[in-house]
Amino acid sequence: MKVIIIEDENLAIKRLIKMIAGTDNNIEIIATLRSISESVDWLKAHPAPELIFMDIELADGQCFEIFNQVTVNSPVIFTTSYDQYMLRAFEVNSLDYLLKPVEPERLAQALNKHKTLQAHYASRTSPNVNVARLLNDLRENLDKHQYRKRFLVKSGNKLVSIQTEDIAYFFREGRITFFKTFTNSKYITDYTLEELQEEMLDPADFYRINRSTLVSIKSVKTIENFPGNRLHLDLVPAFDKDSIVSREKVSAFKDWIGK
C-alpha cells in the first residue's frame, strides 16, 4: 500500500514511520511532505496515494487549506495534538483521528479499519471509484453520528439513567473512570476517557484538559494561570483533585472555551 505523510515535525515523522513499519510491513511511504504548499504541489503532480497520514497544524497553516486548493481522492488518517477539529476532519476524507502521542494500538486499529473498508469495496469497480465510494460512505456515517444522550450506571443495587447534559466532568482514578453530575453525585462508567472523548461526547460540550480529566464546558467556573504555562480550573461542583490544563493543551483549550 502506497502512503504519504504530511507532517512538519521531524521527530513526529520518524516516530510515525517507525510505528507504521512495526504495524504493517506492506506499507510503502512514498513521500513525506511538510507544508500546505508542498502537499498541494505533490497531490497535483502524482496519482492519489492509497492512504494519507496528515497532521492538522502545519508550519504554514492548518491542513484543511489543502482541501481548498486541490481535490484529495484518498482517505486520510489525521494525527494531531488537538481534539477540537474532529468534526471538521470527518468532513474532509477522515478515516480516523489519532491524538498525539499516537499509540501503537490506535494506529493498528486505524489501519485495520482501512483494510476492512477497502476489502468491502474492492470487488466490483475500479480502485479509484472504490475510494470515492469509501469516502462518500464515511461522510454519510458522519451525518448519521449521534452523541450519547445518556449513560446507564449502577447506583447501589439499582441501575439509573443519567442525562449527558447533567454530567459535569469525567475523571480517571487508576484504571477506573468516574463521572460527577452537577448535583455532586458520583458514578462509575464502563468507558475509558479515550472512548468517551473519541466516540461518545460532543467535542463542542466536553474537553479533555489532561490525561485524567474530561470536563463539560458548563462545569468551568473560573480559569487562572498556573505555573509551567498551564491553567487551573475551578469546577462546579468542586473537584477534589487539581484540575489543571496541561501545557500542550492550553492553546486548544482557550479556542474551545472561547467559541
Accessible surface in RSA format (square Angstrom, percent):
REM  Atomic radii and reference values for relative SASA: ProtOr
REM  Chains: A
REM  Algorithm: Lee & Richards
REM  Probe-radius: 1.40
REM  Slices: 20
REM RES _ NUM      All-atoms   Total-Side   Main-Chain    Non-polar    All polar
REM                ABS   REL    ABS   REL    ABS   REL    ABS   REL    ABS   REL
RES MET A   1    51.83  26.8  21.27  14.1  30.55  72.7  19.02  16.2  32.81  43.5
RES LYS A   2   102.24  49.9 102.24  62.7   0.00   0.0  73.81  66.4  28.43  30.3
RES VAL A   3     0.00   0.0   0.00   0.0   0.00   0.0   0.00   0.0   0.00   0.0
RES ILE A   4     0.00   0.0   0.00   0.0   0.00   0.0   0.00   0.0   0.00   0.0
RES ILE A   5     0.75   0.4   0.67   0.5   0.08   0.2   0.67   0.5   0.08   0.2
RES ILE A   6     0.41   0.2   0.00   0.0   0.41   1.0   0.00   0.0   0.41   1.1
RES GLU A   7     3.69   2.1   3.58   2.7   0.11   0.3   1.42   2.7   2.28   1.9
RES ASP A   8    41.85  29.3  20.13  20.0  21.72  51.4   4.96  11.7  36.89  36.8
RES GLU A   9    95.14  54.6  90.84  68.7   4.31  10.3  30.77  59.5  64.38  52.6
RES ASN A  10    89.21  61.5  83.00  80.2   6.22  15.0  21.17  51.0  68.04  65.8
RES LEU A  11   142.99  79.6 138.75  99.3   4.24  10.7 140.12  98.4   2.87   7.7
RES ALA A  12    20.78  19.1  11.70  18.1   9.07  20.6  17.45  24.6   3.32   8.8
RES ILE A  13     9.36   5.3   9.36   7.0   0.00   0.0   9.36   6.7   0.00   0.0
RES LYS A  14   143.93  70.2 136.46  83.7   7.47  17.8  83.66  75.3  60.27  64.2
RES ARG A  15   104.19  43.7  98.89  50.4   5.30  12.6  47.81  65.3  56.38  34.2
RES LEU A  16    12.16   6.8  10.77   7.7   1.39   3.5  11.86   8.3   0.30   0.8
RES ILE A  17    64.07  36.5  62.79  46.8   1.27   3.1  62.79  45.2   1.27   3.5
RES LYS A  18   163.36  79.7 154.00  94.5   9.36  22.3 101.84  91.7  61.52  65.5
RES MET A  19    25.48  13.2  16.83  11.1   8.65  20.6  23.37  19.9   2.12   2.8
RES ILE A  20     2.79   1.6   2.79   2.1   0.00   0.0   2.79   2.0   0.00   0.0
RES ALA A  21    64.01  58.9  47.61  73.5  16.40  37.3  51.35  72.3  12.66  33.5
RES GLY A  22    73.20  90.3   0.00   N/A  73.20  90.3  37.45 102.8  35.74  80.0
RES THR A  23    53.95  38.4  20.58  20.9  33.37  79.5  18.85  25.3  35.10  53.1
RES ASP A  24    14.53  10.2   8.52   8.5   6.01  14.2   7.74  18.2   6.80   6.8
RES ASN A  25   136.30  94.0 103.31  99.8  32.99  79.4  34.73  83.6 101.57  98.2
RES ASN A  26   112.52  77.6  97.47  94.2  15.05  36.2  26.59  64.0  85.93  83.1
RES ILE A  27    21.42  12.2   0.38   0.3  21.03  50.7   0.75   0.5  20.67  56.1
RES GLU A  28    88.90  51.0  84.38  63.8   4.52  10.8  37.95  73.4  50.95  41.6
RES ILE A  29    48.63  27.7  21.40  15.9  27.24  65.7  21.40  15.4  27.24  73.9
RES ILE A  30    61.60  35.1  28.94  21.6  32.66  78.7  35.64  25.7  25.96  70.4
RES ALA A  31    16.69  15.3   6.31   9.7  10.38  23.6  16.55  23.3   0.15   0.4
RES THR A  32    46.36  33.0  30.59  31.0  15.77  37.6   8.41  11.3  37.95  57.4
RES LEU A  33     7.28   4.1   7.21   5.2   0.07   0.2   7.21   5.1   0.07   0.2
RES ARG A  34   101.61  42.7  99.94  50.9   1.67   4.0  43.48  59.4  58.13  35.2
RES SER A  35    22.62  19.1  22.62  30.2   0.00   0.0  17.35  37.0   5.27   7.4
RES ILE A  36    10.68   6.1  10.68   8.0   0.00   0.0  10.68   7.7   0.00   0.0
RES SER A  37    67.63  57.2  63.25  84.4   4.38  10.1  46.11  98.2  21.52  30.1
RES GLU A  38    73.58  42.2  68.18  51.6   5.40  12.8  32.31  62.5  41.27  33.7
RES SER A  39     0.00   0.0   0.00   0.0   0.00   0.0   0.00   0.0   0.00   0.0
RES VAL A  40     4.85   3.2   4.85   4.4   0.00   0.0   4.85   4.2   0.00   0.0
RES ASP A  41    93.73  65.7  87.19  86.8   6.54  15.5  29.10  68.5  64.64  64.5
RES TRP A  42    34.06  13.7  29.69  14.4   4.36  10.2  25.58  13.6   8.48  13.8
RES LEU A  43    20.57  11.5   7.01   5.0  13.56  34.1   7.01   4.9  13.56  36.5
RES LYS A  44   136.22  66.5  98.66  60.5  37.56  89.4  58.86  53.0  77.37  82.4
RES ALA A  45    76.79  70.6  39.08  60.3  37.71  85.8  49.49  69.7  27.31  72.3
RES HIS A  46    82.40  45.0  69.08  48.0  13.32  34.1  45.35  46.7  37.05  43.1
RES PRO A  47   118.27  86.2 101.89  92.9  16.38  59.5 114.67  94.7   3.61  22.4
RES ALA A  48    51.67  47.5  20.74  32.0  30.94  70.4  23.66  33.3  28.01  74.2
RES PRO A  49     5.41   3.9   0.05   0.0   5.36  19.5   2.93   2.4   2.48  15.4
RES GLU A  50    71.83  41.2  69.96  52.9   1.88   4.5  29.35  56.8  42.48  34.7
RES LEU A  51     0.00   0.0   0.00   0.0   0.00   0.0   0.00   0.0   0.00   0.0
RES ILE A  52     0.00   0.0   0.00   0.0   0.00   0.0   0.00   0.0   0.00   0.0
RES PHE A  53     0.67   0.3   0.24   0.1   0.43   1.1   0.67   0.4   0.00   0.0
RES MET A  54     0.05   0.0   0.00   0.0   0.05   0.1   0.05   0.0   0.00   0.0
RES ASP A  55     6.54   4.6   6.39   6.4   0.15   0.4   0.00   0.0   6.54   6.5
RES ILE A  56     0.00   0.0   0.00   0.0   0.00   0.0   0.00   0.0   0.00   0.0
RES GLU A  57    60.74  34.9  54.68  41.4   6.07  14.4  25.83  50.0  34.91  28.5
RES LEU A  58    11.45   6.4   0.00   0.0  11.45  28.8   0.61   0.4  10.85  29.2
RES ALA A  59    90.06  82.8  47.74  73.7  42.31  96.2  58.69  82.6  31.37  83.1
RES ASP A  60    72.51  50.8  39.74  39.6  32.78  77.5  44.10 103.8  28.41  28.3
RES GLY A  61    31.00  38.2   0.00   N/A  31.00  38.2  29.04  79.7   1.96   4.4
RES GLN A  62    54.06  30.2  47.70  34.9   6.36  15.1  21.30  45.3  32.76  24.8
RES CYS A  63     0.00   0.0   0.00   0.0   0.00   0.0   0.00   0.0   0.00   0.0
RES PHE A  64     6.35   3.2   4.49   2.8   1.85   4.8   4.49   2.7   1.85   5.3
RES GLU A  65    67.87  39.0  65.45  49.5   2.41   5.7  24.03  46.5  43.84  35.8
RES ILE A  66     0.00   0.0   0.00   0.0   0.00   0.0   0.00   0.0   0.00   0.0
RES PHE A  67    37.08  18.5  15.12   9.4  21.96  57.1  15.42   9.4  21.65  62.0
RES ASN A  68   111.07  76.6  72.73  70.3  38.34  92.3  21.32  51.3  89.75  86.8
RES GLN A  69    83.59  46.7  60.48  44.2  23.11  55.0  25.86  55.0  57.73  43.8
RES VAL A  70    21.85  14.4  11.68  10.6  10.17  24.5  20.14  17.5   1.71   4.6
RES THR A  71   108.52  77.2  85.58  86.8  22.94  54.7  55.03  73.9  53.50  80.9
RES VAL A  72    11.98   7.9   0.49   0.4  11.49  27.7   1.19   1.0  10.78  29.2
RES ASN A  73    87.27  60.2  81.85  79.1   5.43  13.1  16.85  40.6  70.42  68.1
RES SER A  74     0.60   0.5   0.56   0.8   0.03   0.1   0.03   0.1   0.56   0.8
RES PRO A  75     0.03   0.0   0.03   0.0   0.00   0.0   0.03   0.0   0.00   0.0
RES VAL A  76     0.00   0.0   0.00   0.0   0.00   0.0   0.00   0.0   0.00   0.0
RES ILE A  77     0.00   0.0   0.00   0.0   0.00   0.0   0.00   0.0   0.00   0.0
RES PHE A  78     0.00   0.0   0.00   0.0   0.00   0.0   0.00   0.0   0.00   0.0
RES THR A  79     4.09   2.9   4.09   4.1   0.00   0.0   1.90   2.5   2.19   3.3
RES THR A  80     0.50   0.4   0.50   0.5   0.00   0.0   0.00   0.0   0.50   0.8
RES SER A  81    43.52  36.8  34.77  46.4   8.74  20.1  13.67  29.1  29.85  41.8
RES TYR A  82    51.05  23.8  50.84  28.9   0.21   0.5  12.29   9.2  38.76  47.8
RES ASP A  83     6.83   4.8   6.71   6.7   0.12   0.3   2.82   6.6   4.01   4.0
RES GLN A  84    21.00  11.7   4.31   3.1  16.69  39.7   4.34   9.2  16.66  12.6
RES TYR A  85    27.82  13.0  27.16  15.5   0.66   1.7  18.83  14.2   8.99  11.1
RES MET A  86    16.43   8.5  16.43  10.9   0.00   0.0   4.39   3.7  12.04  16.0
RES LEU A  87    71.21  39.7  70.96  50.8   0.24   0.6  70.96  49.8   0.24   0.7
RES ARG A  88   114.50  48.1 111.17  56.7   3.33   7.9  34.20  46.7  80.30  48.7
RES ALA A  89     0.00   0.0   0.00   0.0   0.00   0.0   0.00   0.0   0.00   0.0
RES PHE A  90    44.95  22.5  43.38  26.9   1.57   4.1  43.38  26.3   1.57   4.5
RES GLU A  91   105.43  60.5  91.07  68.9  14.36  34.2  28.10  54.4  77.32  63.1
RES VAL A  92    30.79  20.3  30.15  27.3   0.64   1.5  30.79  26.8   0.00   0.0
RES ASN A  93     4.26   2.9   3.03   2.9   1.22   2.9   1.18   2.8   3.08   3.0
RES SER A  94     0.85   0.7   0.00   0.0   0.85   2.0   0.00   0.0   0.85   1.2
RES LEU A  95     0.55   0.3   0.00   0.0   0.55   1.4   0.00   0.0   0.55   1.5
RES ASP A  96     9.78   6.8   9.78   9.7   0.00   0.0   0.00   0.0   9.78   9.7
RES TYR A  97     4.79   2.2   3.42   1.9   1.37   3.6   3.42   2.6   1.37   1.7
RES LEU A  98     2.01   1.1   1.04   0.7   0.97   2.4   2.01   1.4   0.00   0.0
RES LEU A  99    35.53  19.8  25.21  18.0  10.32  25.9  25.21  17.7  10.32  27.8
RES LYS A 100    50.65  24.7  31.55  19.4  19.10  45.5  28.21  25.4  22.44  23.9
RES PRO A 101    72.31  52.7  64.26  58.6   8.04  29.2  68.74  56.8   3.57  22.2
RES VAL A 102     9.13   6.0   8.11   7.3   1.02   2.4   8.64   7.5   0.49   1.3
RES GLU A 103    82.44  47.3  81.27  61.5   1.17   2.8  35.37  68.4  47.07  38.4
RES PRO A 104    68.46  49.9  66.41  60.5   2.05   7.5  66.75  55.1   1.72  10.7
RES GLU A 105   114.87  65.9 109.20  82.6   5.67  13.5  64.46 124.7  50.41  41.2
RES ARG A 106    51.70  21.7  51.70  26.4   0.00   0.0  36.46  49.8  15.24   9.2
RES LEU A 107     0.00   0.0   0.00   0.0   0.00   0.0   0.00   0.0   0.00   0.0
RES ALA A 108    31.22  28.7  30.72  47.4   0.50   1.1  30.99  43.6   0.23   0.6
RES GLN A 109   100.24  56.1  93.41  68.3   6.83  16.3  36.60  77.9  63.64  48.3
RES ALA A 110     0.00   0.0   0.00   0.0   0.00   0.0   0.00   0.0   0.00   0.0
RES LEU A 111     3.41   1.9   3.35   2.4   0.06   0.2   3.35   2.4   0.06   0.2
RES ASN A 112    83.39  57.5  82.43  79.7   0.95   2.3  22.22  53.5  61.16  59.1
RES LYS A 113    81.02  39.5  74.03  45.4   6.99  16.6  53.95  48.6  27.07  28.8
RES HIS A 114     3.04   1.7   3.04   2.1   0.00   0.0   2.12   2.2   0.92   1.1
RES LYS A 115   101.96  49.7  95.71  58.7   6.25  14.9  60.85  54.8  41.12  43.8
RES THR A 116    92.50  65.8  85.31  86.5   7.19  17.1  65.98  88.6  26.51  40.1
RES LEU A 117    41.89  23.3  41.89  30.0   0.00   0.0  41.89  29.4   0.00   0.0
RES GLN A 118    39.78  22.2  38.98  28.5   0.81   1.9  20.84  44.4  18.95  14.4
RES ALA A 119    73.26  67.4  50.66  78.2  22.60  51.4  57.45  80.9  15.80  41.9
RES HIS A 120   115.17  62.9  98.59  68.5  16.58  42.4  64.80  66.8  50.37  58.6
RES TYR A 121    13.74   6.4  12.49   7.1   1.25   3.2   4.63   3.5   9.11  11.2
RES ALA A 122    61.00  56.1  41.55  64.1  19.44  44.2  41.93  59.0  19.07  50.5
RES SER A 123    94.01  79.4  53.42  71.3  40.59  93.5  52.28 111.3  41.73  58.5
RES ARG A 124   158.72  66.6 124.66  63.5  34.06  81.1  68.61  93.8  90.11  54.6
RES THR A 125    56.90  40.5  37.22  37.7  19.68  46.9  46.29  62.2  10.61  16.0
RES SER A 126    57.83  48.9  44.67  59.6  13.16  30.3  44.87  95.6  12.96  18.2
RES PRO A 127   105.60  77.0 101.49  92.5   4.11  15.0 105.26  86.9   0.34   2.1
RES ASN A 128   120.90  83.4 113.57 109.8   7.33  17.6  27.89  67.1  93.01  89.9
RES VAL A 129    70.76  46.6  68.42  61.9   2.34   5.6  70.74  61.5   0.02   0.0
RES ASN A 130     8.62   5.9   8.62   8.3   0.00   0.0   2.12   5.1   6.50   6.3
RES VAL A 131    16.93  11.1  16.93  15.3   0.00   0.0  16.93  14.7   0.00   0.0
RES ALA A 132    57.82  53.2  48.09  74.2   9.73  22.1  53.22  75.0   4.60  12.2
RES ARG A 133    88.02  37.0  84.79  43.2   3.23   7.7  34.41  47.0  53.61  32.5
RES LEU A 134     1.14   0.6   0.44   0.3   0.69   1.7   0.60   0.4   0.54   1.4
RES LEU A 135     7.28   4.1   7.21   5.2   0.07   0.2   7.21   5.1   0.07   0.2
RES ASN A 136    72.47  50.0  72.47  70.0   0.00   0.0  13.64  32.8  58.83  56.9
RES ASP A 137    48.01  33.6  47.46  47.2   0.56   1.3  13.66  32.2  34.35  34.3
RES LEU A 138    21.31  11.9  18.87  13.5   2.44   6.1  18.90  13.3   2.41   6.5
RES ARG A 139    90.43  38.0  90.05  45.9   0.37   0.9  40.32  55.1  50.11  30.4
RES GLU A 140    78.97  45.3  77.74  58.8   1.24   2.9  25.00  48.4  53.97  44.1
RES ASN A 141    86.76  59.8  80.03  77.3   6.73  16.2  24.00  57.8  62.76  60.7
RES LEU A 142    35.06  19.5  23.96  17.1  11.11  27.9  28.62  20.1   6.44  17.3
RES ASP A 143   114.75  80.4  84.77  84.4  29.98  70.9  33.16  78.1  81.58  81.4
RES LYS A 144   147.68  72.0 128.35  78.7  19.33  46.0  88.68  79.8  59.00  62.8
RES HIS A 145    75.49  41.3  55.59  38.6  19.90  50.9  37.44  38.6  38.04  44.3
RES GLN A 146   130.20  72.8 109.48  80.0  20.72  49.3  47.71 101.6  82.49  62.6
RES TYR A 147    56.18  26.2  46.66  26.6   9.52  24.8  42.21  31.7  13.97  17.2
RES ARG A 148    81.57  34.2  73.25  37.3   8.31  19.8  34.15  46.7  47.41  28.7
RES LYS A 149   133.66  65.2 122.85  75.4  10.81  25.7  71.69  64.5  61.96  66.0
RES ARG A 150   118.94  49.9 117.14  59.7   1.80   4.3  35.23  48.1  83.72  50.7
RES PHE A 151     1.93   1.0   1.79   1.1   0.14   0.4   1.93   1.2   0.00   0.0
RES LEU A 152   118.39  65.9  90.98  65.1  27.42  68.9  90.98  63.9  27.42  73.8
RES VAL A 153     6.80   4.5   2.01   1.8   4.79  11.5   6.80   5.9   0.00   0.0
RES LYS A 154   158.81  77.5 145.53  89.3  13.28  31.6  88.32  79.5  70.49  75.1
RES SER A 155    47.47  40.1  36.49  48.7  10.98  25.3   7.09  15.1  40.38  56.6
RES GLY A 156    75.61  93.2   0.00   N/A  75.61  93.2  43.79 120.2  31.82  71.3
RES ASN A 157   164.75 113.6 122.35 118.2  42.41 102.1  36.87  88.7 127.88 123.6
RES LYS A 158   151.59  74.0 145.49  89.3   6.09  14.5  93.28  84.0  58.30  62.1
RES LEU A 159   110.63  61.6  83.72  59.9  26.91  67.6  83.72  58.8  26.91  72.4
RES VAL A 160    46.05  30.3  41.69  37.7   4.36  10.5  46.05  40.0   0.00   0.0
RES SER A 161    61.58  52.0  34.76  46.4  26.82  61.8  33.30  70.9  28.27  39.6
RES ILE A 162    21.91  12.5  20.46  15.2   1.45   3.5  21.91  15.8   0.00   0.0
RES GLN A 163    69.84  39.1  68.94  50.4   0.90   2.1  24.32  51.8  45.52  34.5
RES THR A 164    16.14  11.5  16.10  16.3   0.04   0.1  16.10  21.6   0.04   0.1
RES GLU A 165   115.73  66.4 103.81  78.5  11.92  28.4  35.32  68.3  80.41  65.6
RES ASP A 166    65.90  46.2  65.18  64.9   0.71   1.7  15.51  36.5  50.38  50.2
RES ILE A 167     0.67   0.4   0.00   0.0   0.67   1.6   0.00   0.0   0.67   1.8
RES ALA A 168     0.00   0.0   0.00   0.0   0.00   0.0   0.00   0.0   0.00   0.0
RES TYR A 169     0.00   0.0   0.00   0.0   0.00   0.0   0.00   0.0   0.00   0.0
RES PHE A 170     0.00   0.0   0.00   0.0   0.00   0.0   0.00   0.0   0.00   0.0
RES PHE A 171     5.21   2.6   5.21   3.2   0.00   0.0   5.21   3.2   0.00   0.0
RES ARG A 172    69.48  29.2  59.22  30.2  10.26  24.4  15.11  20.6  54.38  33.0
RES GLU A 173    58.00  33.3  47.12  35.6  10.89  25.9  26.16  50.6  31.84  26.0
RES GLY A 174    69.76  86.0   0.00   N/A  69.76  86.0  43.36 119.0  26.40  59.1
RES ARG A 175   239.48 100.5 205.54 104.8  33.94  80.8  80.81 110.4 158.67  96.2
RES ILE A 176    81.72  46.5  78.80  58.7   2.92   7.0  81.72  58.8   0.00   0.0
RES THR A 177     7.19   5.1   4.96   5.0   2.22   5.3   0.49   0.7   6.70  10.1
RES PHE A 178    23.77  11.9  23.77  14.7   0.00   0.0  23.77  14.4   0.00   0.0
RES PHE A 179     0.00   0.0   0.00   0.0   0.00   0.0   0.00   0.0   0.00   0.0
RES LYS A 180    26.22  12.8  26.22  16.1   0.00   0.0   3.72   3.3  22.50  24.0
RES THR A 181     6.29   4.5   6.29   6.4   0.00   0.0   6.26   8.4   0.03   0.0
RES PHE A 182    61.97  31.0  42.17  26.1  19.80  51.5  42.18  25.6  19.79  56.6
RES THR A 183   116.05  82.5  88.67  89.9  27.38  65.3  85.81 115.3  30.24  45.7
RES ASN A 184    89.77  61.9  72.20  69.8  17.58  42.3  15.79  38.0  73.98  71.5
RES SER A 185    42.38  35.8  35.75  47.7   6.63  15.3  14.31  30.5  28.06  39.3
RES LYS A 186    99.03  48.3  72.71  44.6  26.32  62.7  39.98  36.0  59.05  62.9
RES TYR A 187    34.54  16.1  30.27  17.2   4.27  11.1  11.89   8.9  22.65  27.9
RES ILE A 188    93.86  53.4  83.56  62.3  10.30  24.8  83.56  60.2  10.30  27.9
RES THR A 189     8.91   6.3   1.96   2.0   6.94  16.5   2.02   2.7   6.89  10.4
RES ASP A 190   141.58  99.2 106.07 105.6  35.51  84.0  33.23  78.2 108.35 108.1
RES TYR A 191    66.89  31.2  65.58  37.3   1.31   3.4  36.57  27.5  30.32  37.4
RES THR A 192    61.16  43.5  60.66  61.5   0.50   1.2  58.92  79.1   2.25   3.4
RES LEU A 193     0.00   0.0   0.00   0.0   0.00   0.0   0.00   0.0   0.00   0.0
RES GLU A 194    66.13  38.0  65.99  49.9   0.14   0.3  42.65  82.5  23.48  19.2
RES GLU A 195    67.36  38.7  65.98  49.9   1.38   3.3  17.79  34.4  49.57  40.5
RES LEU A 196     0.00   0.0   0.00   0.0   0.00   0.0   0.00   0.0   0.00   0.0
RES GLN A 197    14.46   8.1   7.74   5.7   6.72  16.0   9.34  19.9   5.12   3.9
RES GLU A 198    38.83  22.3  21.37  16.2  17.46  41.6   6.72  13.0  32.12  26.2
RES GLU A 199    99.14  56.9  91.26  69.0   7.88  18.8  31.62  61.2  67.53  55.1
RES MET A 200    21.52  11.1  20.97  13.9   0.55   1.3  21.41  18.2   0.11   0.1
RES LEU A 201     3.90   2.2   1.75   1.3   2.15   5.4   2.41   1.7   1.49   4.0
RES ASP A 202    39.99  28.0  37.67  37.5   2.32   5.5   7.49  17.6  32.50  32.4
RES PRO A 203    20.31  14.8  14.75  13.4   5.55  20.2  17.91  14.8   2.39  14.9
RES ALA A 204    64.00  58.8  46.16  71.2  17.84  40.6  54.00  76.1  10.00  26.5
RES ASP A 205    66.00  46.2  66.00  65.7   0.00   0.0  11.40  26.8  54.60  54.5
RES PHE A 206    15.45   7.7   8.75   5.4   6.70  17.4   8.75   5.3   6.70  19.2
RES TYR A 207     3.90   1.8   3.12   1.8   0.78   2.0   2.52   1.9   1.38   1.7
RES ARG A 208    20.56   8.6  20.15  10.3   0.41   1.0   4.85   6.6  15.72   9.5
RES ILE A 209     0.00   0.0   0.00   0.0   0.00   0.0   0.00   0.0   0.00   0.0
RES ASN A 210    24.63  17.0  22.96  22.2   1.67   4.0  16.92  40.7   7.71   7.4
RES ARG A 211   160.38  67.3 156.96  80.0   3.42   8.1  67.83  92.7  92.56  56.1
RES SER A 212    44.47  37.6  44.26  59.1   0.21   0.5  20.36  43.4  24.11  33.8
RES THR A 213     3.33   2.4   3.33   3.4   0.00   0.0   0.00   0.0   3.33   5.0
RES LEU A 214     1.05   0.6   1.05   0.7   0.00   0.0   1.05   0.7   0.00   0.0
RES VAL A 215     0.00   0.0   0.00   0.0   0.00   0.0   0.00   0.0   0.00   0.0
RES SER A 216     2.95   2.5   2.95   3.9   0.00   0.0   0.01   0.0   2.94   4.1
RES ILE A 217    54.93  31.3  47.25  35.2   7.68  18.5  47.25  34.0   7.68  20.8
RES LYS A 218   125.77  61.4  97.98  60.1  27.79  66.2  79.41  71.5  46.35  49.4
RES SER A 219     0.07   0.1   0.00   0.0   0.07   0.2   0.07   0.2   0.00   0.0
RES VAL A 220    25.38  16.7   4.15   3.8  21.23  51.2   4.31   3.7  21.07  57.2
RES LYS A 221   136.58  66.6 105.13  64.5  31.45  74.9  58.59  52.7  78.00  83.1
RES THR A 222    59.95  42.6  54.13  54.9   5.82  13.9  55.56  74.6   4.38   6.6
RES ILE A 223    73.25  41.7  44.28  33.0  28.96  69.8  44.28  31.9  28.96  78.6
RES GLU A 224   106.06  60.9 100.25  75.8   5.81  13.8  33.87  65.5  72.19  58.9
RES ASN A 225   136.89  94.4 111.76 108.0  25.13  60.5  32.29  77.7 104.61 101.1
RES PHE A 226    64.29  32.2  56.95  35.3   7.33  19.1  59.27  35.9   5.02  14.4
RES PRO A 227   101.24  73.8  88.26  80.5  12.98  47.2 100.57  83.0   0.67   4.2
RES GLY A 228    45.24  55.8   0.00   N/A  45.24  55.8  31.58  86.7  13.66  30.6
RES ASN A 229   116.95  80.6  97.69  94.4  19.26  46.4  27.11  65.2  89.84  86.8
RES ARG A 230    87.05  36.6  84.34  43.0   2.72   6.5  13.58  18.6  73.47  44.5
RES LEU A 231     8.01   4.5   8.01   5.7   0.00   0.0   8.01   5.6   0.00   0.0
RES HIS A 232    51.18  28.0  50.93  35.4   0.25   0.6  33.04  34.1  18.14  21.1
RES LEU A 233     1.89   1.1   0.00   0.0   1.89   4.7   0.00   0.0   1.89   5.1
RES ASP A 234    57.57  40.3  55.60  55.3   1.97   4.7  11.30  26.6  46.28  46.2
RES LEU A 235     5.43   3.0   0.00   0.0   5.43  13.6   0.00   0.0   5.43  14.6
RES VAL A 236    63.51  41.8  62.98  57.0   0.54   1.3  63.51  55.2   0.00   0.0
RES PRO A 237    16.90  12.3  12.29  11.2   4.61  16.7  16.90  13.9   0.00   0.0
RES ALA A 238    82.04  75.4  66.90 103.2  15.14  34.5  68.28  96.2  13.77  36.5
RES PHE A 239    26.89  13.5   3.43   2.1  23.46  61.0   3.85   2.3  23.04  65.9
RES ASP A 240   118.38  82.9  77.64  77.3  40.75  96.3  49.89 117.4  68.49  68.3
RES LYS A 241    88.45  43.1  72.35  44.4  16.10  38.3  46.91  42.2  41.54  44.2
RES ASP A 242   105.61  74.0  86.81  86.4  18.80  44.4  14.83  34.9  90.78  90.5
RES SER A 243     2.54   2.1   2.51   3.4   0.03   0.1   0.00   0.0   2.54   3.6
RES ILE A 244    18.83  10.7  18.51  13.8   0.32   0.8  18.51  13.3   0.32   0.9
RES VAL A 245     0.00   0.0   0.00   0.0   0.00   0.0   0.00   0.0   0.00   0.0
RES SER A 246    21.91  18.5  20.45  27.3   1.46   3.4  21.20  45.1   0.72   1.0
RES ARG A 247   153.92  64.6 143.18  73.0  10.74  25.6  31.70  43.3 122.22  74.1
RES GLU A 248   117.04  67.2  98.76  74.7  18.28  43.5  58.60 113.4  58.44  47.7
RES LYS A 249    29.21  14.2  29.14  17.9   0.07   0.2  21.98  19.8   7.23   7.7
RES VAL A 250    20.60  13.6  20.60  18.6   0.00   0.0  20.60  17.9   0.00   0.0
RES SER A 251    70.30  59.4  64.30  85.8   6.00  13.8  35.75  76.1  34.55  48.4
RES ALA A 252     0.99   0.9   0.41   0.6   0.58   1.3   0.96   1.4   0.03   0.1
RES PHE A 253     0.33   0.2   0.33   0.2   0.00   0.0   0.33   0.2   0.00   0.0
RES LYS A 254   115.52  56.4 108.36  66.5   7.16  17.0  59.35  53.4  56.17  59.8
RES ASP A 255    71.21  49.9  63.05  62.8   8.16  19.3  16.79  39.5  54.42  54.3
RES TRP A 256     6.34   2.5   4.38   2.1   1.96   4.6   4.38   2.3   1.96   3.2
RES ILE A 257    48.83  27.8  32.09  23.9  16.73  40.3  32.09  23.1  16.73  45.4
RES GLY A 258    64.50  79.5   0.00   N/A  64.50  79.5  31.40  86.2  33.09  74.1
RES LYS A 259   171.94  83.9 105.88  65.0  66.06 157.3 114.65 103.2  57.29  61.0
END  Absolute sums over single chains surface
CHAIN  1 A    13766.8      11265.8       2501.0       7135.3       6631.6
END  Absolute sums over all chains
TOTAL         13766.8      11265.8       2501.0       7135.3       6631.6
